[in-house]
Amino acid sequence: MKNWTQKIALALSIFAMLFLTACERPPIESKQTGFRGTGMDQIINPRTNEQLAKLNELPPPMPSSPDGPKASAVYKNVKVLGNLSTAQFGAFMVSMTSWVAPNQGCAYCHNVANFADDSLYTKTVARRMIQMNQSINGNWSDHVKTTGVTCYTCHRGNNIPQNVWFNTVEKRGGNMLGNKNGQNDPLVGSAFASLPNNAFSSYFVENAGPARVIGDTALPTGHKASLQSTENVYGVMSHMSHSLGANCTFCHNSRAFSSWEQSTPQRVQAWHGIQMLKDVNTNYMDSLASVFPDNRKGPGGDVAKANCATCHQGVNKPLYGKSMLQDYPFLAPINSKPKEGNQVAKN
């Protein structure tokens, strides 16, 4: 009798472990963000926050002086940041190396026998990424505010940011299911849901349409979303929620998801973030397609592109809103051009 009791207890324990694998053990904290009864709460796991805090620690700054000769007057072939002093320029190069290529060092981008040489593609890409930082900080303050971004925001010590995406290529040969639309293949891109995980090309690139499924009339007279486009929207929304470590109600009012007037201020900020991604992916990433070697491209021959997780990495403010621009102000120039789409389009 005792053996049977032990066996039953063991079986129940194994069942509980399997059944509760995806559940979070208490304590879980809840913060109400909307009116009572609307379900507008943000769920916080203290243990997850401890891990995220370590992942979002700032690297120590590299102090330097603006005094002295300019980098462009001392070094050859300086095409960006030539207006910095040699001390500033050298300090930033050391910082950039630690952010992007801590293992390879200067040789990741430079021919160390001739630093002026442009033979390595990584040097061309690095220049363009510096310009991208300046563009984001100078032209997209509606999203990045005064916190801004640096190379470290995305790279965190990796040659390639850990969260990037490529255009997917559907495999057809011998598949009885045909075109699955990227579904039923849980990946981090769709927050491990069975929703489409290839929807980024529908929203985060040039000329992409808005992520909408609900029309502005009582009956579907003027707007009709297909089942596939609806699933794409929910896939990319799940991605955004997972990337920011936030619930849907971080941006939306649960009683009127489609209403801009009843949404939180973060929804407008998120809209600007989507427009920023379109700019970044089109004008800075896709424009480098001829520069990247084939081994750094996706299955369709495209280059890696950014999504929400590239910067946010699980928190609603990258690096918990701690800015590095006070130490690298040359990455945040004055707004140099008018930005299209300042008014939020309700479509």
N, C-alpha and C positions, 0 to 999 in steps of 0.2 A: 504493500500500500504506500509505503514511504517513497519507494522508487518511482511509482506512478505519479505521485504528487510532485516530485522533483522534475520528472520529465515534462509534466504539464506546465509547471512554472517556467522551465527553460524554454518550452515552445512559445509560451505567451510572451516571454521576454524578447525572443527573437522576432516574433510578430510585431511587437511594439516598436522595436528598433527599426524594422523595415518600414512600418506604417508611418512612423514619425520622423523619418530621415530628413524630409524637406521642411520640418517645422523648427521654429526657433524656441529654445527653452527660455523660460522666464528667468529673471525679471525683464519685461519689455516696457519701456516708457512710452506714453502717449501724450502728445501736445495738441490741444484743440486750437484750430486756426480759423474756424468759421462758427456760424451760429449753432447752438446746441440742436442736435437732431438731424443735422445735414450730413453727418459723417465726415466732416472736414477735419481730419486729424492727421498728424505726422507721427509715424511710429518710429521709435528710436531704440536701437539695441545697444546698450552700453558697451558690450564686449566688441561689437563691430566698430564702434566709435574709437575704442582704444587702438585697434589695428589701423584704422584710417588715419588717426592722428600721427602715427609713426610714418606712414606712407606720405604724409603731407607736410613733413618738416622741411623748412627752408634750408638750402645749403648756405654755408657761411659766405658772406660777400668778400670780394677781393678789392681792398682799398687801393686807390690810385689818385694821382694828382693831375689836374687839368693843365698844369703849367708845363712849359717846355715846347720843343718843336712838334709840329704836326706829323702824324703818321704818314700822310701822303708825300711829305717832303723828305722823309727819311727812308721809307721802304718803297720798293718797286711794285707796280701793278696793284695798288690798293684802290679798289673800285667802290667800296662802301666803307663808311666810318673813317674816311681819310681825314676828317676834320677833328678827330680826337688827338689828344697828345699821345706821344709814344708810350707814356706810362699807362694812360687809359686804354689804349689799343692793346698793349701787351697783357694787361690785367684781364681785359674782356676775352681775349683769345684763350687765356688759361682757364677762365670760368667756363667758356663755351665748350672747351675740350672736356672738362669734368662733367658737364651736363649731358653731352652727346656721345663722347668716345673716351671714357675714362680708362679703358683697357688698351686701346690702340694709340692714344696720345695724338700729338700733332700730325703723325704720319697718316691718320685717317683721312685728312683733307689735303695735306701738303706733301709735295716731294721735298723731303728734308734736305736734299742736296742742293735744292734751288727753290726757296719758298715762293718766289715770284711765278713759278711755273703753274700753268692751269691744266695740266694733263689729267689730273684726277677729277672725275665727275663730281665727287663729293664737295669739292671746293666751289664749283659753280652752284651746286644746290645750296650750300651753306650761305653763299651771298644772297641768293634769292630768299632764303628763309629769314635772314636778317631784315630784308625789305618787307617781308610779310609781317614780321613782328611790328615794324614801324607803322605799317598800314593799319593793322588791327588796333594798335594803341592810339593812332592818330585819327582814325575814321570810324571806329566802331565802339565809341564810348557808351552808346545806348545799350550795349550788351556787357562789355567788360568794365564799364564804369571807370573809376580812377585806379582800380587794382591792376588792370592790364595783364599782359602776358610776356613771357620771355621764352627762350628755347627750353628752359627747364620745365615750364608748365606742362609741356607735352612729352618731352623725352625722358626725364627722370633717370638719366644715366644710361639710356638705351640708344643705340645707333638709330633705330626706327622706333617711333612711339609704339607702345604696346597695343594701343587701340586705334587701328586704322582699318580701312576697308577698300576692297577692289570690286569692280563690276563682276558679277557672277556669270558663269557660263553653264547653261543647263546641259546636263548629260542625258542623252536620249537613248543611245544604243542599248537595246535589250531590256529596257526598263518598262515593265508592264504598266506602271503608274503614269507613264508619260511625263509631261511637264508638271512638276509638283509646285511650281512657283516659289521654290525655295522653302516650302513648308515641311512640317513634320520632320524637321532636322534641327532640333534645338541647339542653338548657338548663342553666344553672348550677345551677338548683334540684335537679337530679338528678345533679350532677357530670358533666354532658355525656354521660350514658349514655342508652341507649334505654329505660330504665326510666321508670315514671310520674313526672312532675314536678309532679303536682297532689296529692300524698299528704299535704301538710301539714294539710289540713282533716280528715284522719283521725286525727291524733295531737297537733296543737298547739293545739287549741281545747277549750272546755268539753265535758265528757261524752265526750271521745274515748277510744277503747279503747287497750289496750296494743299495742305493736308486737311481736307474737309470731307465729311460724310453726311452732314445734316443740312438740308436746304433752308431757305428763309421764308418758306410758305407752309401753310398747314398741311396741304397735300403736295405730293411730289410732282408738281407741275413744271417747275423751272429747273429743278436740280434732281438728278437721279444718279446715285453712286452705285456702281456695280459691286457685287459681292467681293470680287478680287481687289478692287481699289479700296473698299472698306477694310479688308483684312490688311492691306498694305499700310493704311493709316494706323490701325491698331498696333501693327508690328513696330512702326517707327515711334509711336507714342510709348509703347512698352520700353523701347530702347532709351528714350529720353528719361523716363522715370527711373529706370535701372541705373543709367549713367550718373544721375544726380543724387541717387540714394534717397529719392523722395516719392511720395504718393502722387496720384493724379491730381489730388486736391491742392497740391503745391501751386498749381497754376489755374486749375479749373474750380468753379463752384459746382458742387455735386448736384445741386437741384436744377442747374441750367448749364450743362457743359458747353453748349455752343455760344452762350451769351458773353460777348466781350465786356459788356457793361457790368456784369456780375462776377467776372473773373478777378483773380488776384493780380496785383501789379507784376508779378513774376511772369504772367502769360505774355505781356507785351515785351518784356525783356527776352523771353524765349523766342518770340517771333523775330526780333532783331538778331538773335543768335543764329537762327536758320538762314537769314539773309547773309549773315557774315560767313557762314559755311559755304554758301553758294559762291561768294566772292573768293574765298580762300581756295576752294577746290578748282574753280575755273581759271582764275588768273595767276595762281601761284603753284598749284600742284599739276594740273593737266598741262599747263604751259611748259612743264619740264619733261614731257614725255620723250622728246628726242634726246634728252641728256642721260636719263637713267638707262643702265644696261638691262638686258632682258631678264637676268636673274633677280632683279629688284622690282619686276613688274608682276601683275596678276595674271591669271589664266587667260584673260582676254587681251593682254598686252597693254593694259592701262597702268598708271602709277597709283601708289597708295594715296588715299584721300582721308580727310578728317571727318569725324562725326562728333557728337556731343561728348562721348566717353574719352576722346583724345585728350581733351583738357580737363574735364571734370573728374574722371576716374573715381566715381562713387560718392562724391560730395557735391552739394548744391552750389558751392563756390570753390573753384579750383584753389588748392592749397589753403582751404578754409578762409579765403578772402585776404590772405596776407600778400602784400605787394612787394615785388622786388625792384620796382622801377626807381625807387629812391636811390638805389645803388647803380642803376644802369639807365639814367634818364635819356640817353641818346637813342634808346629803343622806343621812345615815346615822343616823336616830334609833334609840332603844332599841326593841327588838321590841315592837310595840304590840298584837299579837293572836296567839293561838295559830294555828299553821299546820297545816292538815289534811294528812294523808299523811306524817307524819314517818317512819313505818316503810315500808321499801321493799316494795312489793307484788310478790310473785313470780308475776305473771300478765301 
